[in-house]
């Protein structure tokens, strides 16, 4: 949920950083964008589950589709929408649980993301949202429907050549470890980082086993500068919480190491680590430049 306060301009520039990272992926045609994660990439799945973690009310969506809120935690498009458009696909990626879309709509792009979720199952429990393992189950269901709709051959081509995007992790720290009792009594912060990296590695390996080859694993933004954290930092003059920023940078380094490791271990894997930290911090520190 921490991403819910991020202004759309940052998400737009964040998407540019994603695209710069993706030039490392081979230039073959990308037939679909398949998305997993939290509020940074949820296009409305939470509208269809019993949770308060929703954005289906104004002023969300004021600059999207005639000013109607869609469940995106943004005033307009989110990063994955821009990326889909940049690849020549649809201009907005639909939510898998939205009944107004069908498998034919999802064939070129779909998001299973759920605002408030994290790598850790206990994070999703905080606001009763979709855990990451359930997002993967929805993806398996998607594969079955895609094959039934298009036939095994065409569906397998989409599965193999699609770009898989993962944007998750902030809530594990800000909405779970530092906010509710439990994990902080079980793990030191470094142990918890390693625990999450292990889950991330298992998740990307599961995607690989299901046919994914092009994966963008997103890192954490400078989460101490999110409006939610700055607003709560009254003793610090509502400035960025540096300890949270340092934690994000450290965690990103571990995720980057995971990407390097899995690219070596998994034959045909073409994964990039997409790090939003530097560009977003630069925007926050030097807004006039942008």
SVG drawing of the C-alpha trace seen along z (x, -y; Angstrom):
<svg xmlns="http://www.w3.org/2000/svg" viewBox="-18 -24 44 51">
<polyline fill="none" stroke="black" stroke-width="0.4" points="0.0,0.0 2.9,-2.4 3.1,-2.9 -0.5,-4.2 0.6,-7.7 3.2,-7.9 2.3,-10.7 1.7,-9.6 4.5,-11.7 7.0,-9.5 5.4,-6.4 5.7,-7.8 9.4,-8.4 9.7,-5.1 8.3,-3.4 11.0,-5.1 13.6,-3.6 12.0,-0.2 12.2,-0.7 15.9,-1.6 16.5,1.6 14.6,3.7 16.9,2.8 19.0,5.6 16.3,8.1 16.5,9.4 14.7,7.4 12.2,10.2 8.6,9.2 6.9,9.1 3.4,10.4 2.2,9.8 3.0,8.1 2.2,10.3 2.4,8.5 2.7,9.6 3.0,7.4 1.4,4.8 -0.3,1.4 2.4,0.1 1.0,2.4 -2.5,3.3 -5.0,2.2 -8.1,3.1 -7.9,6.7 -8.5,5.5 -11.9,4.1 -13.1,7.7 -11.9,9.1 -13.1,8.2 -10.4,5.6 -10.2,2.0 -7.1,1.7 -8.8,0.2 -8.6,-2.9 -12.0,-2.8 -13.0,-6.3 -12.1,-9.8 -9.6,-11.5 -8.0,-8.2 -8.3,-7.9 -9.1,-11.6 -6.8,-11.6 -7.6,-8.1 -10.4,-7.0 -12.7,-10.0 -11.8,-10.5 -13.2,-7.3 -11.3,-5.4 -10.3,-1.9 -8.5,-0.5 -5.2,-1.9 -3.4,-3.7 -2.7,-6.6 -4.4,-9.7 -3.8,-8.1 -1.9,-5.2 0.6,-3.1 4.1,-2.2 3.1,1.1 0.4,-0.6 3.1,-2.9 5.4,0.1 2.7,2.0 2.0,-0.9 5.7,-1.4 5.9,2.2 3.0,1.5 0.5,3.4 -2.7,2.1 -2.5,-1.2 -3.7,0.1 -3.2,3.6 -6.4,5.0 -6.8,6.7 -7.4,10.4 -10.3,10.4 -12.2,7.7 -15.2,9.5 -15.6,6.9 -12.5,8.5 -12.2,11.9 -9.2,14.2 -9.0,12.7 -8.3,9.3 -5.8,10.9 -3.9,12.6 -1.8,9.4 -1.5,8.3 -2.8,9.0 -2.0,8.0 -2.5,10.3 -1.2,7.7 -2.9,6.8 -2.3,3.6 -1.0,4.3 0.7,7.6 4.3,8.6 6.7,11.5 5.8,12.6 2.4,14.3 2.0,12.5 2.2,9.2 -0.9,10.0 -2.7,11.0 -2.4,7.4 -5.0,6.0 -6.5,9.3 -5.3,9.0 -4.0,11.5 -0.8,13.2 1.9,13.7 1.5,17.5 -2.2,16.9 -1.1,14.5 0.9,17.4 -2.2,19.7 -4.2,17.2 -1.4,17.2 -1.6,21.0 -5.4,20.6 -4.6,18.0 -2.4,20.4 -5.1,23.0 -7.7,20.6 -5.2,19.2 -4.5,22.6 -8.2,23.4 -8.8,20.2 -5.8,20.1 -4.6,23.6 -1.5,25.0 0.9,23.8 0.0,20.1 -0.5,20.0 2.9,21.5 4.5,18.9 2.9,16.1 4.0,17.7 7.6,18.1 7.9,14.6 5.9,12.5 7.6,10.0 7.0,10.9 7.1,7.9 7.4,8.1 7.0,5.1 6.7,6.0 8.5,5.7 7.8,2.3 4.9,3.5 6.9,6.3 9.0,3.7 6.6,0.7 3.3,2.4 4.6,5.6 8.0,5.8 8.0,2.2 4.3,1.9 2.9,5.0 4.4,7.5 5.5,10.8 8.3,10.9 10.5,8.4 10.5,10.8 11.4,13.7 14.1,12.1 16.7,9.4 16.2,7.0 19.1,8.6 17.6,12.0 14.3,10.8 15.8,9.3 17.4,12.7 14.1,14.4 12.4,12.2 15.1,12.7 14.6,16.5 10.9,16.1 11.7,13.9 14.1,16.5 11.5,19.3 8.9,17.2 11.0,16.4 12.1,20.0 8.4,21.1 7.7,18.7 10.7,20.1 9.3,23.6 6.0,22.5 7.6,21.2 8.7,17.6 12.0,16.5 11.9,12.7 11.5,11.4 11.9,7.9 12.4,8.1 11.7,4.7 13.6,3.3 12.4,1.0 12.2,-2.8 13.6,-5.1 10.8,-4.1 11.7,-6.5 10.7,-9.4 7.2,-8.1 4.6,-10.6 3.3,-8.1 6.6,-7.9 7.5,-11.6 4.2,-12.6 4.8,-10.4 8.3,-11.7 7.3,-14.7 10.5,-14.7 12.5,-14.8 10.7,-17.7 8.7,-15.5 11.9,-14.8 12.8,-11.4 13.5,-8.6 17.1,-7.8 17.1,-4.4 14.4,-3.2 16.1,-4.4 19.4,-2.7 17.4,0.5 15.9,0.3 19.3,-0.2 20.7,2.8 17.8,5.0 18.1,4.0 21.7,5.1 20.6,8.5 17.9,8.8 20.5,7.8 22.7,10.6 19.8,13.0 19.2,12.0 22.9,12.5 22.8,15.9 19.6,17.2 20.7,16.0 23.7,18.2 21.8,21.2 18.7,21.3 19.2,22.1 17.6,19.5 16.6,17.2 16.8,13.6 16.1,11.6 16.9,8.0 16.9,6.2 15.0,3.0 16.1,0.6 13.9,-2.5 15.9,-3.7 18.4,-6.1 16.2,-7.9 13.3,-8.4 15.7,-9.7 17.1,-12.1 13.6,-13.3 12.8,-13.9 16.0,-15.7 16.2,-17.8 12.5,-18.3 13.3,-21.5 15.6,-19.5 12.6,-17.4"/>
</svg>
